[in-house]
Structure formats: structure tokens, C-alpha cells
Amino acid sequence: MRRHIALLLALSLTCAIAIPSQAQAIRDIETIVNLLSNGNAQVTQKWDVTVVEGTEWYIPIDNPGKSYIHDFHVFENGKEYENDGRHWNSNRSLEEKTFRCGIVEKSGDNIELCWGQGEYGDHVYTISYIIDNLVQSFDECDGFHWHFLNDEWDTKPQHASIKICNETDSAPWYWASEDSCNVRFWGFGMEGESWEEDGSIYFESTAPFRYSSFFSALMQFDKGLFSPSLVKADSSFEKLKDEAMKGSDYDNGDSFIDKIFFGIFIFIFIGIPALLVLYAIFRLIRRIYWKVSGRHWDKKVFGQNKIDGWWRDVPLKGSPTALYSLLVSGDLLKPDKAKMFSNVVSAYFLKWIQDGWVAVEKDPKKEDRLNLRFVKANDPIDIDDPVESRVYYSAIEAAGDNQLLEANEFKKWSYKHDQSVTGWPMSAKNEGRKLWNQVSQEDRCHAVEFRNYLNDFTLTSERQAPEVGVWKQYMVLAASLGIAEKVSKNFAKLFPAVMEEYAKQTNMLDTATTYTVLRNLDNSSSSMMSSALNRQAQRRAAAAAQARRSSGGGGSISFGGGGGGFGGGHGGGSR
């Protein structure tokens, strides 16, 4: 007998352990608000919950203003709860409240929407009620600011979504831009996103509610979409909006200058697009002609617009910055400055390797990848070019305490310092101009001819190899043009012994390793610049999104702000 009792106790204990403990939970509250022509709203909420304690759910609505709430109903599994009207008695048992609902009238116009929890366990309740005069008429527009979800819940919702629908016979709602819309909307109080889709406005949380979380929607409509019963002659929507915006991260307010620019934009709205299209077509045709004919050099810079010859002497004192500046300033095709400057960064690195400031080391983790060690990072280095100096010390900073620039380190540094990095191309253009402005147009043409010479190196009739010292200068400028690997391979075909000597003198071991170094430099510099540009694009996109959301076009919901308005209250949940 004792053995049977022990066995039963063991089984009971096992079952108790196997059953997970549950807590009171509100998994989701889905709200749909249908706005009617007279400004009234039909609100429907679906609550997905777990009940483990308490006897009823309740929603305090402490500040309805001139909006009257009525026709409260609750449904579960197709069954409608019996309605006690506005005489709900909270002092009843769980059983007495089961399948019943009602409203508690508090002091003033404050109320509580209440319904029985029913048996403990999972439930999905659907509640509905009507708000009279939600949308109200102001002098400049129609609109409302209403708190749909309270803060200070005893059981915090894990997810919430709100859809506001147009149930009027007027034009569909739309938001294309600040100047092309008939509805504007802002959300407050919870972490989430908002957007317009197919004429409805959506708000959705992206994180569980905190104790201080709530949700309120501020909406503004053009006149003519509604015929509100309630006219707010004693107030303005801007005042309501200003109160809601206090403490928010929306950039509130349109400046007088913005309105002037908007007026100008409207004034020339019809003519400008047509002119822009015609100008774009003209530029495209002109660009095609320049590219096909080769007549794309600026006469003001070079004295001619077609430069076909070769030049073998190193131009512009061998400065990659000056060559970059001349080519981007004098090319009518307007090359990609950032892409070209990433080649200049490769040239700087190659120059430092050749001068012994940087040593090439094979990456132990990946055979075809190389790392760069700044062997003179702690020594004073004399760099005449301020742009080159800036890149040099930035690369040392990116390398860190071990002074070894490993894969992606410069790329990561560039992402964090994008505003500095994206300013380098313009600095190089301005700095390089100081040098090429001092030489004649003929010498400027020689710089382009030198580029032609490097590009066509295998075609040249001259078969005498340059000295290694001169070849070093060639390679730096070839790197600044993005053709160092191509030029080195062409040169190695003609003069393999000289190429091997070059590799040894620059501590790049051999010709094959030299190709790998050049390829790694190109990839590293390109990814470094791309990383900064991507970060800049993200900043611009964020600024555009901020401008959109500030003007009522959706985006992230402001956790702060949301003051004023109506329908607000504190607390709620179960009790």
C-alpha cells in the first residue's frame, strides 16, 4: 500500500513539473477603427489573452471630451456576452461575470469598459463600441487625437496593431508626399511603425509594451472628406498638434521659408518637369557623342577636347592627388569621383609599401589575403600632400594598437567615420588643383597622354625597360587610375626580370605576390569608400524618412509626446 501511495505521489510530482507555469498574458490586441462620414467611429478590438487570475478585464477611458462612447459589445467563439448596459457591478464573482459585459460610469464623463474573464486559460475576445464625434471640424482641417491604448497596464500587451479605415463616401485617403496628400498621421507612445496602404492607415508595435507604453493617433484630414457633427470653433488643430508634439521626436512645424518654397514650387509645377526631361535627353545625346568621338576633355583646362597621344615621362611630379584632381576636373563625362578616389587611396598604400613605411604580411587565416603592417607608425613621417597624410593616419587609427591593418578593418573604420571619408574626394580635388594650376595646358595634356600610354603599354614600339625607380612612379600613378594590376601584368610580359627586381626591392617577394597585393589594395580601398558611401546613403534615407514622418507620412512611431488629446486613461487589464 505504501509503495502504491509513493508511486502516486511520484506521478503527481512528475505531472506537476511537466505542466508549465503560466502567467496572465495579453499576447495581442488588434484594433480596427472605421471612421464614418459624420465623424463617428466604430471600434473593434480582438484580444488574444491567457487568464490565470482575476475576474474581469477593464479599459479605463478617463477623458472622452465631447466624444460619447456607447453600444459596447463583447463576443467570444461566436457567442455574444449579455450586456449590463452602464450598470456594471465589479463586486461579483468570476462565475457571475462570465459571459457578461458592461460599462462603469465614473466621476465626470470617465468610464470603464468591462467584461468577465470566464474560465482560466486561453481566450480570444472581440469587443466593439462606438465613439461619437471622434473626427471633429477645425477651421483649417478636420481631425482628432485619440488615445486608443492606455499606459500602466497591470498586464502589458506583447503586441498591438491599429488599422484606421475610411468608411465614408468621399475620396480615398492617400499620402504620396507632403505636397500630395489628403491625410496626415502621427503615432505616439509605443515602439512601432506607421504607414498608409490602400487608403487605410496602419500602426503596429515592434516591441512589447513597457509600463509607460501607450498608443495615441493624431490624424489630420483635408476639408471635404468628412462632415463632422462637432465643430471646434473655440480651438485649432495646430494647437492640438502642438500639444501632442511636445516631447516627441517629430520635427514639428513648417517654417515660413518652407511655405515660400512650396508656393514657388506650385507656381512652376507644370513647366519645370517638361524642361527637365528635355534637358536630360539633350545631356544623354551629348554624353553619347563625347564618349564615341573621344572629344570629352574640357577646352578650358586642356586647350583642346580630344587628346589621343602618348607621353612617357611622369607628369605632375608623380602626384596621384594632382592627377586625380586634373582628370575629374577636366573630363566632361563627369566620372565617379568617389570610385576614382578609392583608386587614389590604393596608390597611397602602394607608395607607402614602396617607401618601406608599410610591410606586406600574409594573412594566416586566408592564403590569398594580405595584411598591412605600419612599421613606422610611431616615427615622424614627412608627407607633403595633406590628403595623403590624412588617409595615412586614418589607416593607422583603423589598424589599432597592433598597427596591423587586417581584412575589413579600414572598411569598418570608414563606416564609423563616413562624414570624414566622403569629404576626401573633394579635398583631393581642391588640393590637387593647386599643382596642376601651376603647369601649362600642354603639360596637362601630357598627363592625359601618360594615362593613354599606361593603358596601351603593350602596344608601344619602345621596348626599353624603365629603371625600377621610374617604374615605381609609374605603378603609383597606374594604381591611382585603377589599372595597376593590368599595367604590371603587361610590363611583366615584356620585362619579366625587371618586374621580379621591382617586387624584391619593394618587399613584395615576387611577381605573383605583387599582383595579389595590387588586387587586395584595390578591393580594400573600394570597400572602404563603398562603406562610407553606404553609411551616407543611410543617413540621407533616414533624413528623408524623418522629413516624411514629421510631415505626417508615416514611419517610426514616437515613443515620446502624445500629450493632450482625448480618450486617455491610465491602467487597465485584469482585476
C-alpha positions as CSV (number, residue, x, y, z in Angstrom):
1,M,0.0,0.0,0.0
2,R,2.8,2.4,0.9
3,R,4.5,1.6,-2.4
4,H,1.3,2.5,-4.3
5,I,1.0,5.8,-2.4
6,A,4.6,6.6,-3.1
7,L,4.1,5.8,-6.8
8,L,1.1,8.0,-6.9
9,L,2.9,10.9,-5.2
10,A,5.8,10.5,-7.7
11,L,3.5,10.5,-10.6
12,S,1.7,13.6,-9.2
13,L,5.0,15.4,-8.8
14,T,6.1,14.5,-12.3
15,C,2.9,15.8,-13.8
16,A,3.2,19.0,-11.8
17,I,6.7,19.5,-13.1
18,A,5.6,18.7,-16.7
19,I,2.9,21.4,-16.7
20,P,4.5,24.7,-17.4
21,S,3.5,27.6,-15.1
22,Q,1.6,30.3,-16.9
23,A,1.2,34.0,-16.2
24,Q,-1.5,36.4,-17.0
25,A,-0.8,37.5,-20.6
26,I,-2.1,39.8,-23.3
27,R,-0.4,38.4,-26.4
28,D,-2.1,40.7,-28.9
29,I,-4.6,43.5,-29.2
30,E,-5.8,44.1,-32.8
31,T,-7.8,47.3,-33.2
32,I,-9.8,48.3,-36.3
33,V,-11.3,51.8,-36.4
34,N,-13.9,52.5,-39.0
35,L,-14.5,56.3,-39.5
36,L,-17.9,57.3,-40.7
37,S,-18.8,60.4,-42.7
38,N,-20.3,62.2,-39.6
39,G,-17.1,61.7,-37.7
40,N,-18.2,58.8,-35.6
41,A,-16.0,55.8,-35.2
42,Q,-16.9,52.1,-34.9
43,V,-14.0,50.5,-32.9
44,T,-13.5,46.7,-32.9
45,Q,-10.7,45.1,-30.8
46,K,-9.6,41.4,-30.8
47,W,-7.9,40.5,-27.5
48,D,-5.7,37.3,-27.5
49,V,-5.1,36.5,-23.8
50,T,-4.3,34.0,-21.2
51,V,-6.2,34.2,-17.9
52,V,-4.8,32.8,-14.7
53,E,-6.2,35.2,-12.1
54,G,-8.8,37.9,-11.6
55,T,-12.4,38.0,-12.6
56,E,-12.8,40.7,-15.2
57,W,-11.0,42.8,-17.9
58,Y,-11.4,46.5,-17.9
59,I,-10.4,49.5,-20.0
60,P,-10.5,53.0,-18.3
61,I,-11.4,55.9,-20.6
62,D,-10.8,58.9,-18.5
63,N,-11.1,61.8,-20.9
64,P,-13.6,61.3,-23.7
65,G,-14.1,65.1,-24.1
66,K,-17.2,65.7,-26.2
67,S,-17.0,62.2,-27.6
68,Y,-19.6,59.9,-26.2
69,I,-18.9,56.1,-26.1
70,H,-21.8,53.7,-26.4
71,D,-23.0,50.4,-27.9
72,F,-20.4,48.3,-26.1
73,H,-20.5,44.6,-27.0
74,V,-18.2,41.6,-26.4
75,F,-18.1,38.3,-28.3
76,E,-16.2,35.0,-27.8
77,N,-16.4,32.0,-30.1
78,G,-19.4,33.4,-31.8
79,K,-21.3,33.9,-28.6
80,E,-22.4,37.5,-27.6
81,Y,-22.0,38.4,-24.0
82,E,-25.1,39.5,-22.0
83,N,-24.9,43.3,-21.6
84,D,-25.5,45.1,-18.3
85,G,-25.5,48.4,-20.0
86,R,-24.0,51.2,-18.0
87,H,-24.6,49.5,-14.6
88,W,-21.7,47.0,-14.4
89,N,-21.0,45.7,-11.0
90,S,-17.4,44.8,-10.4
91,N,-18.0,43.3,-7.0
92,R,-19.2,39.9,-8.3
93,S,-17.6,36.6,-8.5
94,L,-15.8,35.1,-11.6
95,E,-18.9,32.9,-12.3
96,E,-21.3,35.8,-12.0
97,K,-19.4,37.8,-14.5
98,T,-18.8,35.0,-17.1
99,F,-20.3,35.9,-20.5
100,R,-21.4,39.3,-19.3
101,C,-20.1,42.8,-20.1
102,G,-21.0,46.4,-19.3
103,I,-19.8,50.0,-18.6
104,V,-18.9,51.6,-15.3
105,E,-19.6,55.3,-15.2
106,K,-17.0,57.1,-13.1
107,S,-16.9,60.8,-12.0
108,G,-17.3,63.3,-14.7
109,D,-17.6,61.6,-18.1
110,N,-15.0,59.0,-17.3
111,I,-15.9,55.3,-17.9
112,E,-14.6,51.8,-17.8
113,L,-15.4,49.2,-20.4
114,C,-15.6,45.8,-18.5
115,W,-16.3,42.2,-19.3
116,G,-16.0,38.9,-17.5
117,Q,-12.9,36.8,-17.9
118,G,-14.6,33.4,-17.9
119,E,-12.7,30.2,-17.1
120,Y,-8.9,30.4,-16.6
121,G,-6.9,29.6,-19.7
122,D,-6.6,31.0,-23.3
123,H,-9.3,33.3,-24.7
124,V,-9.9,35.4,-27.8
125,Y,-12.4,38.2,-27.0
126,T,-13.8,40.5,-29.6
127,I,-15.1,43.8,-28.2
128,S,-16.7,46.7,-30.1
129,Y,-18.0,50.1,-29.2
130,I,-18.9,53.4,-30.9
131,I,-17.2,56.7,-30.4
132,D,-19.4,59.7,-31.3
133,N,-17.6,62.8,-32.7
134,L,-14.2,61.3,-32.9
135,V,-13.4,63.3,-36.0
136,Q,-14.0,67.0,-35.3
137,S,-14.2,70.0,-37.6
138,F,-11.5,72.7,-37.2
139,D,-11.1,75.9,-39.2
140,E,-8.2,74.6,-41.3
141,C,-9.0,70.9,-41.5
142,D,-10.8,68.0,-39.8
143,G,-9.0,65.7,-37.4
144,F,-8.6,64.1,-34.0
145,H,-6.1,63.0,-31.4
146,W,-7.3,59.9,-29.5
147,H,-5.7,57.5,-27.0
148,F,-6.6,54.0,-28.1
149,L,-4.4,52.1,-25.6
150,N,-3.6,53.2,-22.1
151,D,-0.3,53.1,-20.2
152,E,0.3,51.5,-16.8
153,W,-1.3,48.1,-17.7
154,D,-1.2,45.6,-15.0
155,T,-0.6,43.0,-17.7
156,K,1.4,44.6,-20.6
157,P,0.4,43.7,-24.2
158,Q,3.1,41.9,-26.1
159,H,1.9,43.2,-29.5
160,A,-0.6,45.7,-30.7
161,S,-1.8,46.8,-34.1
162,I,-4.3,49.5,-35.2
163,K,-5.9,49.9,-38.6
164,I,-7.9,53.1,-39.3
165,C,-10.3,52.7,-42.2
166,N,-12.2,55.1,-44.4
167,E,-15.9,54.2,-44.3
168,T,-17.1,57.5,-45.9
169,D,-18.3,58.0,-49.4
170,S,-15.6,60.7,-50.0
171,A,-12.3,60.3,-51.9
172,P,-9.8,57.6,-50.7
173,W,-7.1,58.7,-48.3
174,Y,-3.6,58.9,-49.7
175,W,-0.2,60.2,-48.8
176,A,2.3,60.4,-51.7
177,S,4.3,63.4,-50.4
178,E,4.0,66.3,-48.1
179,D,2.6,68.3,-51.0
180,S,0.4,65.5,-52.4
181,C,-1.8,64.0,-49.7
182,N,-5.2,64.4,-48.1
183,V,-4.4,62.7,-44.8
184,R,-1.6,63.1,-42.4
185,F,-1.0,60.9,-39.4
186,W,1.3,60.6,-36.4
187,G,1.6,57.9,-33.7
188,F,2.8,58.3,-30.1
189,G,3.6,56.2,-27.0
190,M,4.9,52.9,-28.3
191,E,7.8,51.5,-30.2
192,G,6.4,50.8,-33.7
193,E,5.9,51.8,-37.3
194,S,3.1,53.5,-39.2
195,W,2.1,53.6,-42.9
196,E,-0.6,54.2,-45.4
197,E,-1.7,51.3,-47.6
198,D,-4.6,51.1,-50.0
199,G,-6.3,54.1,-48.4
200,S,-6.1,52.8,-44.8
201,I,-3.7,53.9,-42.0
202,Y,-1.8,51.3,-40.1
203,F,0.1,51.5,-36.8
204,E,1.9,48.4,-35.3
205,S,4.1,47.9,-32.4
206,T,7.6,46.4,-32.9
207,A,8.3,45.6,-29.2
208,P,6.3,44.5,-26.2
209,F,4.7,47.3,-24.2
210,R,6.6,48.8,-21.2
211,Y,4.8,50.0,-18.1
212,S,4.8,53.6,-19.6
213,S,3.8,52.5,-23.1
214,F,0.5,53.6,-24.6
215,F,-0.8,54.4,-28.1
216,S,-2.5,57.5,-29.4
217,A,-3.1,58.5,-33.0
218,L,-3.1,62.1,-34.3
219,M,-4.8,62.4,-37.7
220,Q,-5.4,65.4,-39.9
221,F,-7.8,65.3,-42.9
222,D,-8.4,67.8,-45.7
223,K,-11.7,69.5,-45.7
224,G,-14.4,67.7,-47.7
225,L,-13.6,64.2,-46.6
226,F,-15.9,64.3,-43.6
227,S,-19.0,66.2,-42.5
228,P,-18.3,66.2,-38.7
229,S,-21.2,66.8,-36.3
230,L,-18.9,68.5,-33.9
231,V,-17.4,71.9,-34.9
232,K,-14.4,73.1,-32.8
233,A,-14.9,76.9,-33.2
234,D,-13.0,77.6,-30.0
235,S,-9.8,75.8,-30.9
236,S,-7.5,74.9,-33.7
237,F,-6.0,71.7,-35.0
238,E,-2.5,73.3,-34.8
239,K,-2.9,73.8,-31.1
240,L,-4.0,70.2,-30.7
241,K,-1.0,69.1,-32.8
242,D,1.5,71.3,-30.9
243,E,0.4,69.8,-27.6
244,A,0.8,66.3,-29.0
245,M,4.3,67.0,-30.4
246,K,5.8,68.3,-27.2
247,G,8.4,65.8,-26.1
248,S,8.2,63.8,-29.3
249,D,11.0,63.2,-31.8
250,Y,9.0,64.6,-34.7
251,D,10.4,67.8,-36.1
252,N,7.3,69.8,-35.7
253,G,6.3,72.9,-37.6
254,D,6.6,74.3,-41.2
255,S,8.8,77.4,-41.4
256,F,7.8,80.5,-43.4
257,I,10.6,79.8,-45.8
258,D,9.2,76.3,-46.4
259,K,5.9,77.8,-47.4
260,I,7.5,80.3,-49.8
261,F,9.4,77.5,-51.5
262,F,6.2,75.5,-51.7
263,G,4.5,78.4,-53.3
264,I,7.3,78.7,-55.9
265,F,7.1,75.0,-56.5
266,I,3.4,75.2,-57.2
267,F,3.9,78.2,-59.5
268,I,6.4,76.4,-61.8
269,F,5.0,72.9,-61.3
270,I,3.8,72.5,-64.9
271,G,6.8,73.9,-66.8
272,I,9.8,72.5,-64.9
273,P,9.2,68.8,-65.4
274,A,9.0,69.2,-69.2
275,L,12.2,71.3,-69.2
276,L,14.0,68.7,-67.1
277,V,13.0,65.9,-69.4
278,L,14.2,67.8,-72.5
279,Y,17.5,68.7,-70.7
280,A,18.1,65.1,-69.7
281,I,17.6,64.0,-73.3
282,F,20.0,66.6,-74.5
283,R,22.6,65.7,-71.9
284,L,22.3,62.0,-72.8
285,I,22.8,62.6,-76.5
286,R,25.7,64.9,-75.8
287,R,27.3,62.4,-73.5
288,I,27.0,59.6,-76.1
289,Y,28.7,61.9,-78.7
290,W,31.5,62.8,-76.3
291,K,32.1,59.1,-75.5
292,V,32.0,57.9,-79.1
293,S,34.1,60.7,-80.5
294,G,36.6,60.9,-77.6
295,R,36.0,64.7,-77.5
296,H,35.2,64.8,-73.8
297,W,38.1,66.9,-72.4
298,D,37.3,70.5,-71.3
299,K,39.0,73.1,-73.5
300,K,39.2,75.5,-70.6
301,V,41.5,73.0,-68.8
302,F,43.4,71.4,-71.7
303,G,43.1,73.8,-74.6
304,Q,41.5,71.0,-76.7
305,N,38.8,68.5,-76.3
306,K,40.4,65.4,-77.9
307,I,43.7,64.0,-76.5
308,D,44.9,60.8,-78.2
309,G,48.7,60.9,-78.0
310,W,51.2,59.1,-75.7
311,W,53.6,60.6,-73.1
312,R,56.3,58.6,-71.3
313,D,57.5,61.0,-68.7
314,V,55.9,61.0,-65.2
315,P,53.5,64.0,-65.1
316,L,52.6,66.4,-62.3
317,K,55.6,65.4,-60.1
318,G,54.2,61.9,-59.8
319,S,51.3,63.1,-57.5
320,P,48.3,60.8,-57.6
321,T,46.2,63.5,-55.9
322,A,47.1,66.1,-58.7
323,L,46.4,63.5,-61.4
324,Y,43.0,62.6,-59.9
325,S,42.1,66.3,-59.5
326,L,43.0,67.1,-63.1
327,L,41.1,64.2,-64.6
328,V,37.9,64.7,-62.6
329,S,38.0,68.5,-63.2
330,G,38.7,68.3,-66.9
331,D,36.6,65.3,-68.0
332,L,33.2,66.5,-69.4
333,L,31.9,62.9,-68.9
334,K,32.0,63.6,-65.1
335,P,33.4,60.3,-63.8
336,D,32.5,58.8,-60.5
337,K,34.7,60.9,-58.1
338,A,34.3,58.5,-55.2
339,K,35.2,55.5,-57.3
340,M,38.2,57.3,-58.7
341,F,39.4,58.4,-55.3
342,S,39.3,54.9,-53.9
343,N,41.9,54.2,-56.6
344,V,43.9,57.1,-55.3
345,V,43.8,55.5,-51.8
346,S,45.3,52.3,-53.4
347,A,48.0,54.5,-54.9
348,Y,48.8,56.0,-51.5
349,F,49.1,52.5,-50.0
350,L,51.3,51.3,-52.8
351,K,53.6,54.3,-52.4
352,W,53.9,53.6,-48.6
353,I,54.8,50.0,-49.4
354,Q,57.4,51.1,-51.9
355,D,58.9,53.6,-49.4
356,G,59.1,51.0,-46.7
357,W,56.5,52.6,-44.4
358,V,54.1,49.7,-44.7
359,A,55.1,46.0,-44.9
360,V,53.0,43.3,-46.6
361,E,52.2,40.2,-44.5
362,K,50.3,37.1,-45.5
363,D,47.1,36.5,-43.5
364,P,47.4,33.3,-41.6
365,K,43.7,32.7,-41.8
366,K,43.3,33.0,-45.5
367,E,46.1,32.3,-48.0
368,D,45.1,34.8,-50.8
369,R,44.6,37.7,-48.3
370,L,47.3,40.1,-47.2
371,N,47.6,42.3,-44.2
372,L,49.5,45.6,-44.0
373,R,51.7,46.5,-41.0
374,F,52.6,50.1,-40.4
375,V,56.2,49.6,-39.5
376,K,56.9,53.3,-38.9
377,A,53.6,54.2,-37.3
378,N,55.4,55.7,-34.3
379,D,58.0,57.5,-36.4
380,P,57.6,61.1,-37.7
381,I,56.7,60.9,-41.4
382,D,57.0,63.8,-43.8
383,I,54.1,63.8,-46.2
384,D,53.8,66.9,-48.3
385,D,50.3,66.0,-49.6
386,P,47.7,66.9,-46.8
387,V,45.1,64.5,-48.2
388,E,47.6,61.6,-48.3
389,S,48.6,62.5,-44.8
390,R,45.0,62.4,-43.6
391,V,44.5,58.9,-45.2
392,Y,47.8,57.6,-43.7
393,Y,47.0,58.5,-40.1
394,S,43.3,57.4,-40.5
395,A,44.6,54.0,-41.7
396,I,46.9,53.7,-38.7
397,E,43.9,54.5,-36.4
398,A,41.9,51.8,-38.2
399,A,44.7,49.3,-37.7
400,G,44.5,49.7,-33.9
401,D,47.1,49.0,-31.3
402,N,48.8,46.2,-33.1
403,Q,49.4,48.5,-36.1
404,L,48.3,45.7,-38.4
405,L,45.6,46.6,-40.9
406,E,43.7,43.4,-41.3
407,A,40.8,42.5,-43.6
408,N,37.8,44.8,-43.3
409,E,39.3,47.0,-40.6
410,F,39.6,50.0,-42.8
411,K,36.1,49.3,-44.1
412,K,34.7,49.2,-40.6
413,W,36.6,52.4,-39.6
414,S,35.2,54.1,-42.7
415,Y,31.6,53.3,-41.8
416,K,32.0,54.9,-38.4
417,H,33.8,58.0,-39.9
418,D,31.8,58.3,-43.1
419,Q,31.4,62.1,-43.0
420,S,35.2,62.5,-43.0
421,V,35.8,59.8,-45.6
422,T,33.2,61.1,-48.1
423,G,34.9,64.5,-47.8
424,W,38.2,63.2,-49.0
425,P,37.4,63.2,-52.8
426,M,36.5,66.9,-52.7
427,S,39.6,67.7,-50.6
428,A,41.8,65.8,-53.1
429,K,40.2,67.7,-56.0
430,N,40.9,71.1,-54.4
431,E,44.4,70.2,-53.1
432,G,45.4,68.7,-56.5
433,R,44.2,71.7,-58.3
434,K,47.0,73.8,-56.6
435,L,49.6,71.7,-58.5
436,W,48.0,71.4,-62.0
437,N,47.0,75.0,-62.0
438,Q,50.7,75.9,-62.0
439,V,51.5,74.0,-65.2
440,S,50.6,74.8,-68.8
441,Q,47.7,73.4,-70.8
442,E,50.3,71.4,-72.8
443,D,51.6,69.7,-69.6
444,R,48.1,69.0,-68.6
445,C,47.5,67.3,-71.9
446,H,50.7,65.3,-71.2
447,A,49.1,63.9,-68.1
448,V,46.2,62.5,-70.1
449,E,48.7,61.2,-72.7
450,F,50.6,59.5,-69.9
451,R,47.3,57.7,-68.9
452,N,46.9,56.7,-72.6
453,Y,50.5,55.4,-72.6
454,L,49.9,53.2,-69.5
455,N,46.7,51.9,-70.9
456,D,48.4,51.0,-74.2
457,F,51.7,49.9,-72.7
458,T,51.9,46.6,-74.7
459,L,51.3,48.5,-77.9
460,T,54.2,50.9,-77.6
461,S,57.0,50.5,-80.0
462,E,59.5,51.4,-77.3
463,R,60.9,48.2,-75.9
464,Q,63.5,49.7,-73.5
465,A,62.5,49.0,-69.9
466,P,62.3,51.9,-67.5
467,E,64.5,51.8,-64.4
468,V,63.0,50.3,-61.3
469,G,62.9,53.8,-59.7
470,V,60.9,55.2,-62.6
471,W,58.7,52.1,-62.7
472,K,57.8,52.7,-59.0
473,Q,56.4,56.1,-60.0
474,Y,54.6,54.5,-63.0
475,M,53.0,51.9,-60.7
476,V,51.7,54.5,-58.2
477,L,50.0,56.6,-60.9
478,A,48.7,53.4,-62.5
479,A,47.2,52.5,-59.2
480,S,45.6,56.0,-59.0
481,L,44.0,55.2,-62.4
482,G,42.7,51.8,-61.3
483,I,44.9,49.9,-63.8
484,A,48.0,48.9,-61.7
485,E,47.4,45.2,-62.0
486,K,46.7,45.4,-65.7
487,V,49.8,47.5,-66.3
488,S,52.1,45.3,-64.1
489,K,51.0,42.2,-66.0
490,N,51.6,43.9,-69.4
491,F,55.0,45.1,-68.2
492,A,55.9,41.6,-66.9
493,K,55.2,40.1,-70.3
494,L,57.8,42.4,-71.8
495,F,60.3,42.6,-69.0
496,P,59.9,39.8,-66.5
497,A,63.3,40.2,-64.9
498,V,62.7,43.9,-64.2
499,M,59.3,43.1,-62.7
500,E,60.9,40.5,-60.4
501,E,63.5,43.1,-59.3
502,Y,60.7,45.6,-58.6
503,A,58.9,43.0,-56.4
504,K,62.1,42.3,-54.4
505,Q,63.0,46.0,-53.9
506,T,59.5,46.8,-52.6
507,N,59.4,43.7,-50.3
508,M,56.5,42.2,-52.2
509,L,58.5,38.9,-52.6
510,D,57.8,38.1,-56.3
511,T,55.7,39.0,-59.3
512,A,52.7,36.8,-58.3
513,T,52.6,38.3,-54.8
514,T,52.8,41.7,-56.3
515,Y,49.6,41.0,-58.3
516,T,47.9,39.8,-55.1
517,V,49.0,43.0,-53.3
518,L,47.6,45.2,-56.0
519,R,44.3,43.3,-56.1
520,N,44.0,43.4,-52.3
521,L,44.7,47.2,-52.3
522,D,42.0,47.8,-55.0
523,N,39.5,45.7,-53.1
524,S,40.3,47.2,-49.7
525,S,40.1,50.8,-50.9
526,S,37.0,50.2,-52.9
527,S,35.2,48.5,-50.0
528,M,36.4,51.3,-47.7
529,M,34.9,54.0,-49.8
530,S,31.7,52.0,-50.5
531,S,31.2,51.5,-46.8
532,A,31.4,55.3,-46.2
533,L,29.0,56.0,-49.1
534,N,26.6,53.4,-47.9
535,R,26.5,55.0,-44.5
536,Q,26.0,58.4,-46.1
537,A,23.1,56.9,-48.1
538,Q,21.6,55.5,-44.9
539,R,21.9,59.0,-43.3
540,R,20.1,60.6,-46.3
541,A,17.4,57.9,-46.2
542,A,17.0,58.4,-42.5
543,A,16.7,62.2,-43.1
544,A,14.2,61.7,-45.8
545,A,12.2,59.3,-43.6
546,Q,12.4,61.8,-40.8
547,A,11.1,64.5,-43.1
548,R,8.3,62.2,-44.2
549,R,7.2,61.2,-40.8
550,S,7.4,64.7,-39.4
551,S,5.0,65.9,-42.2
552,G,2.6,63.1,-41.3
553,G,3.6,60.5,-43.9
554,G,4.2,57.5,-41.6
555,G,7.4,55.9,-40.4
556,S,8.5,55.1,-36.9
557,I,6.2,56.0,-34.1
558,S,7.4,58.5,-31.5
559,F,7.7,56.9,-28.0
560,G,7.6,60.4,-26.5
561,G,5.0,63.1,-26.9
562,G,1.3,62.3,-27.4
563,G,0.1,64.8,-24.7
564,G,-3.4,66.2,-24.8
565,G,-6.0,64.6,-26.9
566,F,-8.9,62.6,-25.7
567,G,-9.8,59.0,-24.7
568,G,-6.7,59.0,-22.4
569,G,-6.5,57.0,-19.3
570,H,-4.2,55.0,-17.0
571,G,-4.2,51.4,-16.1
572,G,-6.4,48.6,-17.4
573,G,-6.1,44.9,-18.0
574,S,-7.4,42.4,-15.5
575,R,-8.5,42.6,-11.9
